[in-house]
């Protein structure tokens, strides 16, 4: 008993699986930050006649200031997209395309379709839960939605940002088309992030509540890794490479401070999800 009391305040080591590098964690943070700025400076323009839009626009400093913030955030998002695409291209070139569609790939495979059907069967008690490798089908959906959606929003956004250059190449009506596509794709992205796939997988999915912190911390408990990524864990054990992705992390007071931050993020995200859901319902019935 005395040993327990004596060691109560000491840091505790924990073995964790290192899933994301600092590079990917920073990319995610910059995307997260820039996307948030884009939402709060862009959505009010789509619904400029509503009271909430006018309030948000005033809170950001007015139309001129919001436009500056929106463009700066857009540059950050495009930068992150470009860096990630270049990094992936370099990996593919180095490997000469090998493993592009293996079980650890971020690209969709036939197994993902089987996993989708298997999950629905598991939901209704008609089969076992599918086993997953490095990336699940919903994570691939998240990633590809970001890649494709960012490209669409970026192209249409730059068309409107530089209208004179655009109309030297295309008829003026394409600016109107760009506006419709830009705002509609942005609304879809907000719905996916704040309500559907990403919010559920990051906060509400069993094992994630109140927040799946791995993209912020870079690692997760090895027991959780074994449970969630059965195929990857088994393959690394078979190859003898498991130790290469394991790391020892020490639980200190900083860990508890970080936990408080994650809970705060969860509360803010939940509030945003509720607000977005209420707004979409209002928009559809109004």
N, C-alpha and C positions, 0 to 999 in steps of 0.2 A: 504493500500500500504506500509506504514511504517513497519507493522508487517511482510510482505513478505520479505522486504529488511533486516530486523533485523534477520529473521530466515534463511536467504539464506545460511549461512555458517554452520548452525547447522546440526548435524546428523539427518537423517530421518528414523524412524522405518518403517518396512515393515513386514507384516504377510506372512510367507512362510511355505510350506509343507516340512517337513524333510523326505527325501527319503532314503538317504544312511548314514550309520554310519561312524565314523572315520576309523574303521577297513576296511570297503570295499573301502573307498576312498584311503587309503594307499596301499591296495592290487592293486587297479587299477593303481596307480602311479608307483609302482614297476614293474608291468607287462608292462606298457607303456614304462618305461625307459629301462628295460631289453630287450624288443622286439626290440626297436630301435637300441640298441647296436648289437643285434644278426643279424639284417638286414644288417647293414653297415659293419659287420665283416664276414658275411657268404655269402651274395650274390656275392661279388667279386670272391669268389672261384668257384662258379658255372659258372661264365662267365669270367674266368681268361684271356681269349685272347682279351678281349675288352679294349679299351683305358680307359674308365671310371672306369672299375674294377681295373686297375693298379693304377689309380690316387687315388681312394678311399683307396686301400690297403696301398699305401705310406702315405696317410694322417693319417691313423690309427697307423702308426709306423712300418709297414712292416708285413710280414707273421707271424713271431714269436709273436710280440706284439698283433696282431689281434687275434691270437689263444688263448692267455691268456684272453683277454677281452671277447672273445666269450664264453669260458668255464665259466668264472665268471658270465656273464649275464645268461648263461644257468642254473647255480645253483640257481640264484635269481628267475628265472621263475619257475623252478621246486619247489622251496620252496613255492612260492605263490600258485601254483597249489595244492600242498599237504595241505597247511593250509586251503585253501578254501574247499577242499574235506572233510577234517576232520571236519571243522565247519558245513558243510551241513549234514554230517553223524550224528553228535551230535544232531542236530535239529530234524532229522528224528527219531532217537532213542528216544529222549525225548517225541516226539509226537506220538511214536509208529506207525509211518507211516500214521497217520491221516492227511488229507489235502495235500497229496503228489501230487494229480492231481486236486486240486481245482483251482479257478480262479486266486488266488494269487501265484500259483506255477511257478517256473522257468522252469519246465518241460513242453513239448508240450502236448496239449490236443486237443480234437475234435473241441473246439471253435477256436483254432488257424487256423485250416484248413478252417473253415467257415469265419474267418476274412480275410484270404488271398484271398479267392474268393470274399468276400465282398469289399475289397479294390480295386481289379481289376475292379469290377463292378462300384464302385464309380469313379474310374479314367475316365471311359468312359461315365459317366452320367447315368448309368443304375441302380443306387440304392443309398441308404444313406451311409454315412461313418460309418464303424463299431465303436462300443464303446469298449474301452479297460479297463482292470483292471490294476493290478500292473505292469505286464510285457506284452509287445506286442510281436507278433510273430517274428519280426525282432530282438528284443532284446534277445529272447530265441535262435534264430539262432546264433547270435553273441556269446552268452555264451557257447552253446553246441559246436560250432566250436572251441572255445578256449580250452574247456575241452578235446575234442577228439583230436584236432590237436596237442596240447601240449603233450599229452600222446604219440602220434605217433612219434613226433619229439624227445621227450626225450628218448624213448626206442632206436630208431635208432641212436641217437647221442651218447648215452652211449656205444652202441655196437662198434662204431668207435673210441670212446675215449679210450676204453679198449679192443683193438683187440685180445690180447693174451687170456684174460679171455673169450671173446666171442667164439674164435675158440677152446677152451677146451670143449665147449658144442655143438657148431654148426659147420658145414663145412665152410671153408673159403669163399665160394661163397656168404654166407649170409652177409658178409661185403660189397660186391658190391651191393647186393640188398638193404641193409640198406642205402647206399650212395644215390641210386636212389630215394628211398622213402623219405629220409630226405630232400634232396634238392628240390624235387618236391612238397612235402607238405609245405616246407618253402616258395616257390614261390607262391603257392596257398594262403597261409596265408597273404603274402604281398599284393597280389591282392585284397583279401577280405577287408583288413584293409585300404589300401591306395586308392582303387578305388570304390569298390562295396558297400556292405551293411554298414559297419561301418562308412566310410567317409560320405556317404549320410545321414545316420541317425543322425550323430553327428554334421554335418555342413550344409548340403544343404536342409534337410527336412524343410518344412514350420514350423516356430516356433523355429527352432534350430539355424538359421543363426545369427551371424557367428560361434557360437559354443554353443552346449548344455553343459552348465557349471555345471549341477547338480552333476556329478560324482566328480567334484573338490570341489564344495562348500557344497555339501551334501543336499541342499534344492533348491526349486524353488518357484516362486510366486504362491500363492494359486489359483489365477485366472487361471494361466496356468495349474496347477494341475487339477483343476476342468474340464478344457477343454480337456486335454489329457487323463485323467484317469477317465472318467465319471463313470464307474462301481464301481471302488474302492471308489470314492468320495461318491457316492450314498449309498454304503453299509456301509461306516463309519458313514454317517449321520443317517442311519436307526438304527445302533447299538449304536449310541451315543459315538463313539470313535474318532470322528474327531479331537477334541481338543488335543488328545494324540499325534498326529503327526504334529501339528501346532507349529511353533516357531516364535518369533519376532526377526528379524534381523535389525540391524541399518546400514544404508547406510552412510559411511564415506569416507574420502579420500583414505583409504585402498581399498575400493570397486572400486574406479576409477583406482587405480594402478593395481588391479587384472584384471579389464576390459582390460587394455592395454596389460597385459600378455596374456589374452585369445585371443585378436586380433592377437598378435604375433604368438601364437600357430596355429591359423587358417591360417595365411599366410604361415607358414612353412609347415603345413599339405597340403595346396593347392598346393604348389610347389612340394611336394613329390608326390602328386596324379598325377599332370601333367607329371612329370618326369617318374613315373612308367607307366602311360598310353602310353607315347611316346616310352618307352623302350619295352613294350609288343608288340606294333605294329611293331617296328623294328625287334624284335625277331621272330615274326610270319611270316614276309615277307622276312626276310633275308635268 
